[in-house]
Structure formats: C-alpha cells, structure tokens
C-alpha cells in the first residue's frame, strides 16, 4: 500500500464547531430544553421587530388597501361592506372615517379577512394606519412561528425548524404582506395551519391503524374504520377559515383531502390490508365528513353580518326573484347569498383587466414581475414598497422543490410529499388561469412551504454521514444563510418605505420587470 492511500496517514476530519455545539446540547437535557423553548421565541421576536417597526408608515392608503381598509371598516360598523363617496381615500387618511354610505358594495372576496382587519381598526383606531395594518402584522408574525412549528413537527429537529422560521422572518414578501392591509397574509396563515393539523392527524391515525392491526398473523381483507379524528376536524375548520378569506383556500382543502386519502392508502398497503385501495376509499368518506362540512360551517359563519342585516349587496335579490321548484324551500337570505356568490364567481373567471403589475403564474418561479405597492419621490429621495421576495430565498425555494421531488422519488419519505403537496396546492391551480389578472404577491401562500423545503434541502446537504461531505455541506448552508441575511438587509428599506436616495433604489432593479 502506498503512502498516499494508507488510511493511517490520512488526517481525521474533525467535527465542525456546529456539530460540537449541538452534541453538547444533545447530551444536556437542560440545554436541550432551553434551546427548544428559546429558539422559537427568538425567531418570532425577530419577525415581530421586522414587521411592527414603524408600521404606521407610510401614512397613506397603499395599493389595494383602498378596497380592504374601507370595506373592513364599513363591514365592522354595518355588518356588510358599503359604498363610499368620491374622494374617500383622502378623507379617510385625514381622519374622516365614518362617511361610508348605507348601500352595500360588491365585494369580490368573502368577509373573514375584512373582519380581522376591522378588529384591529376597532382596537387601535380606524384613522391610524397602524390600526388597519396591525392585524396583518400579528398574523404575519404568527405565520413565522407556525412555519417553525410545522418544520419542528415534520422533522423533530429544532435547528432545521429555526432555519425555516428564520428564512420566513427575513423574507421580503412575508414582511410586506405583514405590513399592508391585504388579505393574502391571512390566507397563507390559515392554509399552513390546516396543513399542520393534518400532520398531527396523520401521526394519530397511522399509530391507531398500527395498533389495530398489530399481531395479526394473517393479511386481513379489510382494515378498521377509524372515526375519532379530532385533528382532521381542526384542519377542516382552518381550511374553511382560509376559504372565508379568499376562495383559493378551496384548493388547499381539496389537496388536503387527496393527501389524507393517499397517505391512508400507503399505510394500509404497508400493513398488508388486502383490499387497501377500496378500504382507504371507505376511510376517505369519513375524512370527507370531517373536513368538508366543518369547513362549510366556518365559511358560512363568516357571512353572519351580511345575513343578519338587510343592506348588503344582493341581500334582497331573492325577494324579487325567489327560487322555484326543488330549491324553493331554501330561506330567502341563503338564496340571496347564492346569487351573490354567482356574481362573485363570474367576476373572478372573467377578470382579464390589464394591469401594469399583473403577472401570470408561469412567471412566478422566475420572479419576473413583483408588485410595486407604493412609490413616492421627493427630490432626490424615494420611498418604495415592493412585494418582491428575497430573491436568493425565492430561487433557492424553487431549486429546493425540485430537489425534494428527486429525494421523494428516491426515498418515498412522507415529509417530502407533505411539502410538495403544499407547494402544488398553492401554485398549480393558478397555472390554469393564464388570462386572468393575477399578481406575484399571491405567492405568499406558497412561500411557507418553500422555506420549509429549503430547510429540508439544507438538512440533506449538511447531514451527510461522510465527515468530509458533512463539513462541506454545512459550510454551504452557512454561506447561504449569511448571504440571504445580507440580501434582506439590502432590500429592507425598499420593503418598508424607508426614505433612500434615488440611486440606491435603482440598485434594486436587477431586471426590467422589477421597476
């Protein structure tokens, strides 16, 4: 054996500093407990600072706040969204907030998100921008904590969960959608919450299946029908809340239903149930009864204000044109609500109005046209709010999704399927509407799953059993995190309308579509 190949002459690769620190923590119950407690607290506090700092700036109605702020306040006071006189934006910002009319306005989204915004306005003042943005900041901060909790539940690893939460905390799209009074941050929160509940349900359900079939020497034809699934009920409620914010929550509900049935099929096949495909469809009926009716009740309850009053848009439409025949038994308020929903549906499917910041879903992965929500130039300085994500995190998320797909094909691990299901549910449906007027910031619902995907990919890269690869992988991850943090620091003024020199703002326009 030559000297160059003699293993006794090869230097041993020492564990990295990170590995040595984590080993000390793992061997100390007290240190492990402190890490598990304080890590999510630190990530959430960071998110809160980035979202709540100077939240009332700019003192103006930003982008689609022109709809949701006024709708939220009229709905809070009247029970339904109302029309406003001309020049209402300027009057509202000036403190004249109660000039809404009594006639109902055509609101194209369900009421829940506006109820949440209205609550913040009621608590902190309708004329104060902090009041109409505080609910979004609370939910945006909570979304970061939820990303941590989902990742921790998925991997049982605090460092991996910290990475996912940290990336969500510093991402620009997540920060911007937490600092303006739009609906999409609430939607993202409730969608991720529903997926988290399903994660608990799958563990609960699979463990009970295994106990029920343990010790069987034969291969049973049928498995048990399991009815006690409280986490599935909670998931249905969360998905119903998402749908009560925006109808795109329905995509998440449908995806969860498919995911629950497929994972049940896999479990019954693994446990050698002979008729596992049909058996899982039987269990799927139970899942449907727990998911869909609960979601419907939550959704319908968000319309309570509209149903309990008489001035809302289309509220009296069934009085003059009631249903006949089979549907005539339906109460007139519910008939009117159905007519309202038909009008909302027709609006959405026919929405093709040109917009300078419209971006079809096929463009989203490349980040070609983020939305400029606010831009004000004063002399040689600019204040801007761009909903662009941290480009490094966003593009890494796309690469991580492809990497997780590769890992899933190789390993069939459920955690990869879970993340890919979330990405597919929040992205793929939009590809079927290439002509609709939609925007890049809709991707806030995708972003939580993407940062979880980045964290899982980082774990695979940095967790090799080979010391050399493990050390190299950890260095790659650390470099990525440091650079991503620096990119966020560079972009933060353009996410939060900090006054900056015009030339500094121009440095952020990396491609023409980012202007």
C-alpha positions in Angstrom: 0.0 0.0 0.0 1.4 3.4 -1.0 1.6 6.3 1.5 -1.0 8.3 -0.5 -3.6 5.6 0.1 -2.7 4.5 3.6 -5.7 5.3 5.8 -3.4 5.7 8.8 -1.7 8.6 7.1 -4.9 10.5 6.2 -5.8 13.3 8.6 -9.0 12.6 10.5 -11.7 15.1 9.7 -12.7 16.8 13.0 -16.3 17.5 13.7 -17.4 21.0 12.8 -17.9 23.6 15.5 -21.6 23.4 14.8 -21.6 19.6 15.4 -19.6 20.0 18.6 -22.0 22.6 20.0 -25.1 20.5 19.0 -23.5 17.4 20.6 -23.1 19.3 23.9 -26.7 20.5 23.7 -28.0 17.0 23.0 -26.1 15.5 25.9 -27.5 18.1 28.3 -31.3 17.8 29.0 -31.3 21.3 30.4 -29.6 22.8 27.4 -31.9 20.9 25.0 -35.0 22.2 26.8 -33.7 25.8 26.8 -33.0 25.5 23.0 -36.5 24.1 22.3 -38.1 27.0 24.3 -35.9 30.0 23.3 -35.3 29.2 19.7 -38.9 29.8 18.6 -39.1 32.8 20.9 -36.1 34.4 19.2 -37.3 33.7 15.7 -40.7 35.1 16.5 -39.3 38.2 18.2 -37.1 38.9 15.1 -40.2 38.5 12.9 -42.2 40.9 15.1 -39.5 43.6 15.1 -39.2 43.5 11.3 -43.0 43.7 10.9 -44.0 46.1 13.6 -41.2 48.6 13.4 -42.7 51.9 12.0 -45.8 50.0 10.9 -47.9 53.2 10.5 -45.6 54.4 7.7 -46.5 55.4 5.1 -49.4 57.5 6.3 -51.3 56.7 3.2 -53.6 54.1 1.7 -51.3 51.7 -0.1 -52.2 49.7 -3.2 -55.3 47.5 -2.6 -55.8 48.9 0.9 -58.1 51.2 -1.0 -60.6 48.3 -1.0 -59.9 46.3 2.1 -59.4 49.1 4.7 -62.7 50.9 3.8 -64.5 47.6 3.3 -63.3 46.4 6.7 -64.5 49.5 8.5 -67.9 49.7 6.9 -68.4 45.9 7.5 -67.3 46.3 11.1 -70.0 49.0 11.6 -72.8 47.9 9.3 -72.3 44.1 9.1 -71.6 44.3 5.4 -69.3 46.2 3.0 -70.7 49.5 1.9 -70.1 52.1 -0.8 -68.1 55.2 -0.1 -68.3 58.7 -1.7 -65.8 60.0 -4.1 -62.5 61.2 -2.5 -63.0 58.7 0.4 -59.3 57.7 0.5 -58.1 61.2 1.2 -60.9 61.8 3.7 -60.2 58.5 5.5 -56.5 59.2 5.9 -57.4 62.7 7.2 -59.5 61.1 9.9 -63.0 61.3 8.5 -63.6 57.5 8.7 -67.4 57.4 9.1 -68.5 58.8 5.8 -69.5 55.4 4.3 -72.9 55.2 2.7 -75.6 52.7 3.6 -75.8 50.9 0.3 -74.0 47.6 0.0 -70.9 47.4 -2.2 -69.9 44.5 -4.4 -67.1 42.8 -2.5 -65.4 40.1 -4.5 -63.9 38.2 -1.6 -65.5 36.6 1.5 -65.7 38.6 4.7 -63.3 36.9 7.2 -60.2 38.8 6.3 -62.0 42.1 6.5 -63.4 41.2 9.9 -59.9 40.6 11.1 -58.7 43.9 9.7 -61.7 45.6 11.2 -60.9 44.2 14.6 -57.5 45.9 14.5 -59.1 49.2 13.4 -61.7 49.0 16.3 -58.9 48.4 18.8 -56.4 51.0 17.7 -58.3 53.5 15.7 -59.7 53.5 12.2 -57.9 56.7 11.1 -54.4 55.4 12.2 -52.6 53.3 9.6 -51.2 51.2 12.5 -54.8 50.3 13.3 -55.6 49.0 9.8 -52.3 47.2 9.5 -51.8 45.7 13.0 -53.9 42.6 12.3 -51.7 41.7 9.3 -48.6 42.2 11.4 -49.9 40.0 14.1 -50.8 37.2 11.6 -47.5 37.7 9.7 -45.5 37.3 12.9 -47.6 34.3 13.9 -47.0 32.8 10.4 -43.3 32.7 11.1 -43.9 30.9 14.4 -46.2 28.5 12.5 -43.5 27.8 9.9 -41.2 26.9 12.8 -43.8 24.6 14.4 -44.7 22.9 11.2 -41.0 22.2 10.4 -40.3 21.1 14.0 -43.3 18.7 13.8 -42.2 17.4 10.5 -38.5 16.8 11.3 -38.3 16.8 15.1 -35.3 19.0 14.7 -35.0 22.4 16.3 -32.1 23.6 14.1 -33.9 22.8 10.9 -37.1 24.5 12.3 -35.1 27.5 13.2 -33.7 27.8 9.7 -37.1 27.6 8.1 -38.5 30.2 10.6 -35.6 32.5 10.2 -35.8 32.5 6.4 -39.6 33.3 6.7 -38.8 36.0 9.2 -36.4 37.9 6.9 -38.1 37.3 3.5 -39.4 40.4 1.8 -42.7 39.1 0.5 -43.6 37.9 4.0 -42.6 41.2 5.5 -44.5 43.3 3.1 -47.7 41.3 3.3 -47.5 41.6 7.1 -47.2 45.4 6.8 -50.1 46.3 4.4 -53.8 45.6 5.0 -54.3 43.0 2.3 -56.0 39.6 2.6 -53.3 37.2 1.4 -51.3 37.0 4.7 -54.4 35.7 6.5 -54.9 33.2 3.7 -51.4 31.9 4.0 -51.7 31.6 7.8 -54.9 29.5 7.7 -53.7 27.3 4.8 -50.5 26.4 6.7 -52.5 25.9 9.9 -54.7 23.4 8.1 -51.7 21.5 6.9 -50.1 21.5 10.4 -53.3 20.0 11.8 -53.3 17.3 9.1 -49.7 16.5 10.1 -50.9 15.7 13.6 -53.9 13.7 12.2 -51.6 11.5 10.1 -49.5 10.6 13.1 -52.6 10.0 15.2 -54.3 8.0 12.5 -51.3 5.9 11.5 -50.5 4.9 15.1 -54.1 3.8 15.7 -54.1 1.8 12.5 -50.9 0.1 13.5 -52.3 -0.8 17.0 -55.5 -2.1 15.5 -53.6 -4.4 13.1 -50.7 -5.3 15.3 -50.1 -9.0 15.9 -52.2 -10.2 13.0 -50.6 -13.3 11.6 -52.9 -13.2 8.5 -53.3 -10.5 5.9 -56.8 -9.0 6.7 -59.1 -8.2 3.8 -60.3 -5.0 5.5 -58.8 -2.6 8.0 -60.7 -0.7 10.7 -62.8 2.4 10.0 -61.4 5.0 12.4 -63.8 7.8 13.4 -62.1 9.6 16.2 -60.0 12.2 14.2 -60.2 15.5 16.1 -57.1 16.9 14.2 -58.9 16.4 10.9 -61.9 18.4 12.3 -59.4 21.2 13.2 -57.9 21.0 9.7 -61.3 21.4 8.2 -62.0 24.4 10.3 -58.7 26.1 9.4 -59.3 25.3 5.7 -62.8 26.8 6.0 -61.3 29.9 7.5 -58.8 30.1 4.6 -61.7 29.9 2.1 -63.6 32.6 4.1 -60.6 34.9 3.4 -60.2 34.0 -0.3 -61.7 31.3 -2.4 -58.3 30.0 -3.3 -58.4 28.3 0.2 -60.6 25.7 -1.6 -57.5 24.5 -3.4 -55.8 23.7 -0.1 -59.0 21.9 1.2 -59.1 19.7 -1.9 -55.4 19.0 -1.7 -55.7 18.0 1.9 -58.5 15.7 1.1 -56.4 13.9 -1.5 -53.4 13.8 0.7 -55.3 12.3 3.6 -56.7 9.5 1.3 -53.4 8.8 -0.3 -51.5 8.6 3.0 -54.1 6.3 4.3 -53.7 4.0 1.3 -50.0 3.9 1.8 -50.4 3.0 5.5 -53.0 0.2 4.8 -50.8 -1.2 2.0 -47.8 -1.2 4.3 -49.8 -3.0 6.9 -50.8 -5.7 4.3 -54.5 -5.0 4.2 -55.6 -7.0 1.1 -58.3 -4.6 -0.1 -56.3 -1.5 0.8 -57.4 0.7 -2.2 -61.1 0.2 -1.6 -60.5 0.2 2.2 -58.9 3.6 2.0 -61.8 5.0 -0.1 -64.1 3.9 2.7 -62.0 5.7 5.2 -61.9 8.6 2.8 -65.7 9.0 3.3 -65.0 9.6 7.0 -62.3 12.1 6.2 -64.7 13.9 3.9 -67.3 14.1 6.6 -64.8 15.6 9.0 -63.2 18.1 6.6 -65.8 19.5 4.3 -68.9 20.1 6.4 -66.8 21.7 9.1 -65.1 23.9 6.5 -68.5 24.8 5.1 -69.9 25.8 8.5 -66.9 28.0 9.3 -67.1 29.6 5.8 -70.9 30.3 6.1 -70.5 31.7 9.6 -68.1 34.4 8.2 -71.2 35.8 6.4 -73.2 36.2 9.6 -73.1 40.0 9.4 -74.4 40.0 5.8 -77.1 37.5 6.6 -78.2 39.2 9.9 -78.7 42.6 8.2 -80.6 43.7 5.2 -78.5 46.4 3.4 -75.7 44.2 1.9 -75.1 43.9 -1.8 -77.6 41.5 -3.3 -79.1 40.9 0.1 -82.7 41.3 -1.2 -82.1 39.8 -4.6 -84.1 36.6 -3.8 -87.1 38.6 -2.5 -87.8 39.8 -6.0 -86.6 36.6 -7.7 -87.0 33.6 -5.4 -86.2 30.1 -6.4 -88.9 27.8 -7.7 -89.3 24.1 -7.7 -87.0 21.9 -5.6 -84.9 24.8 -4.1 -87.9 26.9 -3.1 -87.6 25.6 0.5 -84.2 27.4 1.0 -84.6 30.5 3.1 -84.6 33.7 1.1 -81.4 35.1 2.8 -79.5 32.0 1.7 -80.9 32.2 -1.8 -79.7 35.8 -2.0 -76.3 34.7 -0.7 -76.1 32.1 -3.5 -76.9 34.8 -6.1 -74.2 36.9 -4.6 -71.7 34.0 -4.9 -72.7 33.5 -8.6 -71.9 37.2 -9.2 -68.5 36.8 -7.4 -67.7 33.7 -9.4 -68.5 35.5 -12.7 -66.3 38.4 -11.7 -63.3 36.2 -10.9 -63.5 34.0 -14.0 -63.9 37.0 -16.3 -61.2 39.2 -14.6 -58.9 40.0 -17.5 -58.5 43.7 -17.0 -54.9 44.8 -18.0 -52.7 45.9 -15.1 -49.1 47.1 -15.3 -48.1 44.8 -12.5 -50.1 41.7 -13.5 -48.0 38.5 -13.5 -49.3 35.1 -14.7 -48.4 32.1 -12.6 -46.0 30.8 -15.3 -43.8 33.8 -14.5 -43.7 33.4 -10.7 -40.8 30.9 -10.4 -38.5 33.3 -12.3 -39.7 36.3 -10.3 -40.2 38.4 -13.4 -42.8 40.9 -12.2 -43.2 41.6 -8.5 -45.8 44.2 -7.5 -44.9 47.8 -6.6 -47.4 48.7 -3.9 -46.1 52.2 -3.1 -43.6 54.7 -4.6 -43.1 58.3 -3.8 -40.3 60.5 -4.9 -39.3 63.7 -3.1 -36.4 65.5 -4.7 -33.5 63.0 -4.9 -35.0 60.5 -2.4 -37.5 57.7 -2.8 -39.9 55.8 -0.6 -41.0 52.5 -2.0 -42.8 49.3 -1.1 -42.1 46.4 -3.4 -43.6 43.0 -2.7 -40.6 41.2 -4.1 -39.3 38.3 -2.0 -35.7 37.9 -1.0 -34.5 36.8 -4.5 -32.0 34.3 -3.1 -34.5 32.7 -0.8 -37.1 32.6 -3.5 -34.9 31.0 -6.2 -33.5 28.6 -3.6 -37.0 27.6 -2.8 -37.7 26.7 -6.4 -34.5 24.7 -6.5 -35.3 23.0 -3.2 -38.8 22.0 -4.5 -37.1 20.1 -7.4 -34.5 18.6 -5.1 -37.3 17.4 -2.7 -39.1 15.8 -5.7 -35.9 14.0 -6.5 -35.4 12.9 -2.9 -39.1 11.7 -2.7 -38.7 9.6 -5.8 -35.6 8.0 -4.3 -36.7 7.6 -0.7 -40.6 7.9 -0.6 -40.3 9.8 2.6 -43.6 11.3 3.8 -42.1 14.7 4.8 -41.1 15.4 1.2 -44.5 14.5 0.0 -46.1 16.8 2.6 -44.1 19.9 1.5 -44.6 19.1 -2.2 -48.3 18.8 -1.7 -48.4 22.2 -0.1 -46.4 23.8 -2.9 -48.6 22.1 -5.5 -51.9 23.1 -3.8 -50.9 26.8 -3.6 -49.3 27.1 -7.1 -50.5 24.6 -9.7 -54.2 25.8 -9.8 -53.1 29.3 -10.8 -51.5 27.8 -14.0 -54.9 27.0 -15.3 -55.8 30.7 -15.5 -53.2 32.3 -17.8 -55.6 35.0 -18.9 -56.7 36.2 -15.5 -55.3 39.3 -13.9 -53.3 37.9 -11.0 -50.2 39.1 -9.2 -46.8 37.8 -7.9 -47.7 38.6 -4.3 -50.3 35.8 -4.4 -47.2 33.6 -3.8 -47.3 34.4 -0.1 -49.4 31.2 0.2 -46.6 29.2 -1.4 -43.7 30.8 0.4 -44.1 28.9 3.8 -43.8 25.6 2.0 -40.9 26.8 0.0 -38.9 27.9 3.1 -39.7 24.6 4.7 -38.4 22.9 1.6 -35.2 25.0 1.7 -34.7 23.9 5.3 -35.2 20.2 4.4 -32.8 20.5 1.5 -30.2 22.2 3.7 -30.6 19.3 6.2 -29.9 16.8 3.4 -26.9 18.8 2.2 -25.4 19.3 5.6 -26.3 16.0 7.2 -24.2 13.5 5.3 -22.7 10.6 7.2 -19.4 11.1 5.5 -17.4 13.7 7.5 -15.9 15.5 4.5 -19.2 15.9 2.8 -20.9 16.9 6.0 -18.4 19.6 6.7 -18.6 20.9 3.2 -22.4 20.8 3.2 -22.5 22.8 6.5 -20.3 25.4 5.0 -22.5 25.8 2.0 -25.6 26.2 4.2 -23.9 28.8 6.4 -22.8 30.8 3.4 -26.3 30.7 2.0 -27.8 31.9 5.3 -25.3 34.7 5.7 -25.7 35.9 2.1 -29.5 35.7 2.4 -29.4 37.8 5.5 -27.3 40.4 3.8 -29.6 40.5 0.8 -32.6 41.0 3.2 -30.7 43.9 4.9 -30.1 45.4 1.4 -33.8 45.1 0.4 -35.4 46.0 3.7 -35.6 49.8 3.0 -37.5 49.0 -0.2 -39.9 46.7 1.6 -40.8 49.2 4.3 -40.8 52.6 2.5 -37.7 53.9 4.3 -36.5 57.1 2.5 -33.5 56.3 0.5 -31.5 58.0 -2.3 -32.9 57.5 -5.7 -29.7 55.8 -6.9 -29.9 53.4 -4.0 -33.4 52.4 -5.0 -32.2 51.9 -8.6 -29.7 49.4 -7.4 -32.6 47.1 -6.6 -33.9 47.0 -10.2 -31.9 43.9 -11.2 -34.1 43.2 -14.2 -36.6 45.5 -16.1 -39.6 43.8 -14.5 -38.6 44.8 -11.0 -39.1 48.5 -11.6 
